[in-house]
Amino acid sequence: MSVPVWLWLATIAGLLVLLAIDLFIVDRKPHEVTIGEAGRWVSFYIGVAVLFGLGVWYFAGGTPAGEYFAGYITEYSLSVDNLFIFLIIMSTFKVPAIHQHKVLLIGILMALVMRGIFIAVGAAVIAQFSWVFYLFGAFLIYTGYKLAFTNHDDDGEEYKENIATRVVRKIYPVTDGYQGGKSFIKIDGKRFVTPMFIVIVAIGTTDLLFALDSIPAIFGLTKEPFLVFTANAFALMGLRQLYFLLGGLLNKLIYLSIGLSVILGFIGVKLILEALHTNSLPFLNNGEPLHVPTVGIEVSLSVIIGVLLITTVASLVKVKRHPEAAKHVGASSDPGK
């Protein structure tokens, strides 16, 4: 799939326009996002993502379109799991409801830029060293195993700040409370950052850590950087409204982590099979490709959708029968500390 520079520029410009419209309409007058409003925005972003995929199908064919949709669904489902952490961060820093959308918007915009850099580096490495798929595959299988067998009983623990937020606190003093929607403020001639800025940094950098497994996962579905980037972009852009729409439903998806672990493991195996099929490592089969089966995008898309449906239904049935099985988010703490 050959993607001209003008199409890259037009796509990025279109994404920026969507973000600007979102920011202008929703944050022109800060307010608590309602379920109805969130539902409309989620439908809008999913609709745009689907239309984009149909455009890929029309201009590039069914295989690239299938790769895009498989990547988009995978990234979106991994993002849903990440919402648990976002919920904990919001609770820990006591973010006012009227400013939560702005925090998510700016934090995810930061993450989108950093993911773009990750994707560019990943594509360059893959182009030079095809054996990197062995590493990606092994990493995804390990991540899937860890996700499946990690004890999730501690999901309600308080968020522990990462190195980025700690560095910000060392450079700037932090106000004790929020100053409206401001990130910076001057007090007696001295510049302070507010908890708003700390939360934005926390959201953005946390999402970057999530990219460590999601980026290799989508490269296991498509090697086209344009499809990798757009699938990530649309998944991230719809994430903010999904946060408000799902709300209390998040704690009912108790088997989501298991489903995602199966998907990551599946993509990891797919990557290794493809690496063996195009093997060039001199110490393996004398550098010749191995005759192993590979997994087509149609099978990949079916597995991803099937696993997500099964885990979602199983989660909701389990919680309905045993309400105590639902996850709980921990209590808030002082945002200025």
C-alpha positions as CSV (number, residue, x, y, z in Angstrom):
1,M,0.0,0.0,0.0
2,S,1.6,3.2,-1.2
3,V,0.6,6.3,0.8
4,P,1.6,9.7,-0.7
5,V,2.8,12.5,1.5
6,W,-0.2,14.7,0.7
7,L,-2.5,12.0,2.1
8,W,-0.5,11.8,5.3
9,L,-0.7,15.6,5.7
10,A,-4.5,15.7,4.8
11,T,-5.2,12.9,7.3
12,I,-3.3,14.6,10.1
13,A,-5.0,18.0,9.3
14,G,-8.4,16.3,9.4
15,L,-7.6,14.7,12.8
16,L,-6.5,18.1,14.1
17,V,-9.7,19.7,12.9
18,L,-11.8,17.0,14.6
19,L,-9.9,17.7,17.9
20,A,-10.4,21.4,17.5
21,I,-14.1,21.1,17.0
22,D,-14.3,18.7,20.0
23,L,-12.4,21.2,22.1
24,F,-14.4,24.2,21.0
25,I,-17.8,22.6,21.4
26,V,-17.3,20.7,24.7
27,D,-14.8,23.0,26.5
28,R,-16.2,26.3,25.3
29,K,-18.3,26.2,28.4
30,P,-16.8,23.7,31.0
31,H,-19.5,21.3,32.2
32,E,-20.0,17.8,33.4
33,V,-20.4,15.5,30.4
34,T,-23.7,13.6,30.4
35,I,-24.2,10.1,29.3
36,G,-26.3,11.2,26.4
37,E,-23.7,13.7,25.2
38,A,-21.0,11.1,25.6
39,G,-23.0,8.6,23.6
40,R,-23.5,11.0,20.7
41,W,-19.8,11.7,20.6
42,V,-18.8,8.1,20.8
43,S,-21.2,7.3,18.0
44,F,-19.7,10.2,16.0
45,Y,-16.1,9.1,16.4
46,I,-16.9,5.4,15.7
47,G,-18.8,6.5,12.6
48,V,-15.9,8.6,11.4
49,A,-13.5,5.6,12.0
50,V,-15.8,3.3,10.1
51,L,-16.1,5.7,7.2
52,F,-12.4,6.0,7.1
53,G,-12.1,2.2,7.0
54,L,-14.6,2.1,4.1
55,G,-12.5,4.7,2.3
56,V,-9.5,2.4,2.7
57,W,-11.5,-0.5,1.3
58,Y,-12.7,1.5,-1.6
59,F,-9.3,3.0,-2.6
60,A,-6.9,0.3,-1.4
61,G,-8.9,-3.0,-1.3
62,G,-10.3,-5.4,1.2
63,T,-7.0,-6.6,2.8
64,P,-5.8,-3.2,3.9
65,A,-9.3,-2.4,5.1
66,G,-9.4,-5.6,7.1
67,E,-6.0,-4.8,8.6
68,Y,-7.2,-1.3,9.6
69,F,-10.4,-2.6,11.2
70,A,-8.6,-5.3,13.1
71,G,-6.1,-2.8,14.3
72,Y,-8.7,-0.3,15.3
73,I,-10.8,-2.8,17.2
74,T,-7.7,-4.1,19.0
75,E,-6.5,-0.6,20.0
76,Y,-10.0,0.4,21.1
77,S,-10.4,-2.7,23.3
78,L,-7.0,-2.2,24.8
79,S,-7.9,1.4,25.5
80,V,-11.1,0.3,27.3
81,D,-8.9,-1.7,29.8
82,N,-6.7,1.4,30.2
83,L,-9.8,3.4,31.3
84,F,-9.6,1.6,34.7
85,I,-6.3,3.4,35.3
86,F,-7.7,6.7,34.1
87,L,-10.6,6.4,36.5
88,I,-8.2,5.8,39.4
89,I,-6.1,8.8,38.4
90,M,-9.2,11.0,38.2
91,S,-10.3,9.8,41.6
92,T,-6.9,10.1,43.2
93,F,-6.5,13.7,42.1
94,K,-10.1,14.6,42.8
95,V,-10.5,16.1,39.3
96,P,-13.7,18.2,39.1
97,A,-16.3,16.7,36.8
98,I,-16.5,19.8,34.7
99,H,-12.8,19.6,33.9
100,Q,-12.4,15.9,33.3
101,H,-13.0,16.1,29.6
102,K,-10.3,18.8,29.1
103,V,-7.8,16.7,31.1
104,L,-8.5,13.6,28.9
105,L,-8.4,15.7,25.7
106,I,-5.0,17.3,26.3
107,G,-3.5,14.2,27.9
108,I,-4.5,12.0,25.0
109,L,-3.3,14.6,22.5
110,M,0.1,14.3,24.1
111,A,-0.1,10.6,23.9
112,L,-1.1,10.7,20.2
113,V,2.0,12.8,19.4
114,M,4.3,10.4,21.4
115,R,2.6,7.3,19.8
116,G,3.3,8.9,16.4
117,I,7.0,9.0,17.2
118,F,6.8,5.4,18.5
119,I,5.1,4.2,15.3
120,A,7.7,6.0,13.1
121,V,10.6,4.5,15.0
122,G,8.9,1.0,15.0
123,A,8.3,1.2,11.2
124,A,11.9,2.2,10.6
125,V,13.2,-0.7,12.7
126,I,10.9,-3.2,11.1
127,A,12.0,-2.1,7.6
128,Q,15.7,-2.6,8.5
129,F,15.4,-5.7,10.7
130,S,12.7,-8.1,10.0
131,W,13.8,-10.4,12.8
132,V,12.4,-7.8,15.3
133,F,9.0,-9.6,14.8
134,Y,10.4,-12.5,16.9
135,L,11.0,-10.0,19.7
136,F,7.5,-8.4,19.3
137,G,5.9,-11.8,19.2
138,A,7.6,-13.0,22.3
139,F,6.9,-9.7,24.1
140,L,3.2,-9.9,23.3
141,I,2.9,-13.5,24.5
142,Y,4.7,-12.6,27.8
143,T,2.4,-9.5,28.2
144,G,-0.7,-11.6,27.6
145,Y,0.5,-14.2,30.1
146,K,1.2,-11.5,32.7
147,L,-2.2,-9.8,32.1
148,A,-4.0,-13.1,32.5
149,F,-2.3,-14.3,35.6
150,T,-1.7,-11.0,37.5
151,N,-3.9,-10.6,40.6
152,H,-6.5,-8.0,39.7
153,D,-7.8,-7.7,43.2
154,D,-5.7,-4.6,43.8
155,D,-7.3,-2.6,41.0
156,G,-8.7,-0.2,43.6
157,E,-5.4,0.8,44.9
158,E,-4.4,4.5,44.8
159,Y,-2.5,5.7,41.8
160,K,1.3,5.9,42.3
161,E,2.8,8.8,40.4
162,N,5.4,8.0,37.7
163,I,8.7,9.6,37.1
164,A,7.3,12.3,34.8
165,T,4.9,13.7,37.4
166,R,7.6,13.5,40.1
167,V,10.0,15.5,37.9
168,V,7.4,18.2,37.3
169,R,6.9,18.5,41.1
170,K,10.6,19.0,41.6
171,I,10.8,21.7,38.9
172,Y,7.6,23.6,39.9
173,P,5.8,24.1,43.1
174,V,2.2,22.8,43.0
175,T,-0.8,24.7,44.3
176,D,-2.9,23.0,47.0
177,G,-6.1,23.0,45.0
178,Y,-7.4,23.5,41.5
179,Q,-7.5,27.0,40.0
180,G,-10.5,26.5,37.6
181,G,-9.2,25.0,34.4
182,K,-5.8,26.6,34.6
183,S,-2.6,24.5,34.4
184,F,-0.2,27.4,35.4
185,I,-0.7,30.3,37.8
186,K,1.5,33.0,39.3
187,I,1.4,33.7,43.0
188,D,3.4,36.7,44.3
189,G,5.4,36.7,41.1
190,K,6.3,33.0,41.4
191,R,5.0,30.5,38.8
192,F,3.1,27.5,40.1
193,V,1.6,24.5,38.4
194,T,-1.9,23.3,39.4
195,P,-3.0,19.8,40.0
196,M,-4.7,20.1,36.6
197,F,-1.3,20.1,34.9
198,I,-0.1,17.1,37.0
199,V,-3.1,15.1,36.0
200,I,-2.7,15.9,32.3
201,V,1.0,14.7,32.5
202,A,-0.1,11.6,34.4
203,I,-2.8,10.7,31.8
204,G,-0.5,11.4,28.8
205,T,2.5,9.5,30.1
206,T,0.4,6.6,31.4
207,D,-1.1,6.1,28.0
208,L,2.4,6.1,26.5
209,L,3.3,3.2,28.8
210,F,0.2,1.4,27.5
211,A,1.5,1.9,24.0
212,L,4.4,-0.5,24.8
213,D,2.1,-3.4,24.2
214,S,-0.5,-1.9,21.9
215,I,2.0,-0.7,19.2
216,P,3.6,-4.1,18.8
217,A,0.2,-5.7,18.7
218,I,-1.1,-3.6,15.8
219,F,2.2,-4.1,13.9
220,G,1.3,-7.8,14.2
221,L,-1.9,-7.1,12.2
222,T,-0.5,-4.6,9.6
223,K,2.9,-3.4,8.7
224,E,1.6,-0.3,7.0
225,P,2.6,2.7,9.2
226,F,-0.4,4.8,7.8
227,L,-2.9,2.2,9.0
228,V,-1.1,1.8,12.3
229,F,-1.2,5.5,12.9
230,T,-4.8,6.1,11.9
231,A,-6.1,3.1,13.8
232,N,-4.3,4.4,16.9
233,A,-5.6,8.0,16.3
234,F,-9.2,7.1,16.0
235,A,-9.1,4.7,19.0
236,L,-7.6,7.5,21.1
237,M,-9.9,10.2,19.9
238,G,-13.0,8.1,20.9
239,L,-11.5,7.2,24.2
240,R,-12.5,10.4,26.1
241,Q,-16.2,10.1,25.4
242,L,-16.1,6.4,26.1
243,Y,-14.7,7.2,29.6
244,F,-17.9,9.1,30.4
245,L,-20.2,6.8,28.6
246,L,-19.1,3.6,30.3
247,G,-18.8,5.0,33.8
248,G,-20.0,2.4,36.2
249,L,-20.0,-0.3,33.5
250,L,-16.2,-0.5,33.6
251,N,-16.2,-2.3,36.9
252,K,-18.5,-4.9,35.5
253,L,-16.1,-6.0,32.7
254,I,-14.3,-8.4,35.0
255,Y,-13.1,-10.8,32.3
256,L,-11.8,-8.1,29.9
257,S,-8.2,-8.5,31.0
258,I,-8.4,-12.3,30.3
259,G,-9.9,-11.6,26.8
260,L,-7.2,-9.0,26.0
261,S,-4.5,-11.5,27.2
262,V,-5.9,-14.0,24.7
263,I,-5.8,-11.4,21.9
264,L,-2.3,-10.3,22.7
265,G,-1.1,-14.0,22.9
266,F,-2.8,-14.7,19.6
267,I,-1.2,-11.8,17.8
268,G,2.2,-12.8,19.4
269,V,1.9,-16.3,17.9
270,K,0.8,-14.7,14.6
271,L,3.9,-12.5,14.5
272,I,6.2,-15.4,15.3
273,L,4.7,-17.5,12.5
274,E,5.1,-14.7,10.0
275,A,8.7,-14.2,11.2
276,L,9.4,-17.9,10.6
277,H,7.7,-17.8,7.3
278,T,10.0,-15.0,6.1
279,N,13.0,-16.0,8.3
280,S,16.4,-14.6,7.4
281,L,18.3,-15.4,10.7
282,P,21.4,-17.3,9.6
283,F,21.4,-19.6,12.7
284,L,17.8,-20.7,12.0
285,N,17.3,-23.1,9.0
286,N,20.4,-21.7,7.4
287,G,18.7,-18.3,7.0
288,E,16.0,-19.8,4.8
289,P,12.2,-19.3,5.4
290,L,10.4,-22.1,7.2
291,H,7.2,-23.6,5.7
292,V,4.8,-22.8,8.6
293,P,1.2,-21.8,8.4
294,T,0.4,-18.1,8.7
295,V,-2.8,-16.4,9.9
296,G,-4.7,-14.2,7.5
297,I,-6.4,-11.0,8.4
298,E,-9.9,-12.5,8.1
299,V,-9.1,-15.0,10.8
300,S,-7.4,-12.4,12.9
301,L,-10.4,-10.1,12.7
302,S,-12.8,-12.9,13.5
303,V,-10.8,-14.0,16.6
304,I,-10.5,-10.5,18.0
305,I,-14.3,-9.8,17.6
306,G,-15.2,-13.2,18.9
307,V,-13.0,-13.0,22.0
308,L,-14.3,-9.5,22.9
309,L,-17.9,-10.6,22.5
310,I,-17.4,-13.7,24.7
311,T,-15.6,-11.9,27.5
312,T,-18.1,-9.0,27.5
313,V,-21.1,-11.3,27.7
314,A,-19.4,-13.6,30.3
315,S,-18.5,-10.6,32.4
316,L,-22.0,-9.1,32.4
317,V,-23.6,-12.5,33.2
318,K,-21.2,-13.1,36.0
319,V,-21.7,-9.7,37.6
320,K,-25.5,-10.1,37.3
321,R,-25.4,-13.4,39.2
322,H,-22.7,-12.3,41.6
323,P,-22.7,-8.4,42.0
324,E,-19.9,-8.6,44.5
325,A,-17.6,-9.7,41.7
326,A,-17.5,-6.2,40.2
327,K,-14.3,-4.2,40.5
328,H,-14.0,-1.1,42.7
329,V,-12.0,2.1,42.3
330,G,-10.1,3.3,45.3
331,A,-10.7,6.4,47.3
332,S,-9.4,9.9,46.4
333,S,-6.4,11.6,48.0
334,D,-5.2,15.2,48.2
335,P,-4.4,16.3,44.7
336,G,-1.8,18.8,45.7
337,K,0.5,16.3,47.4
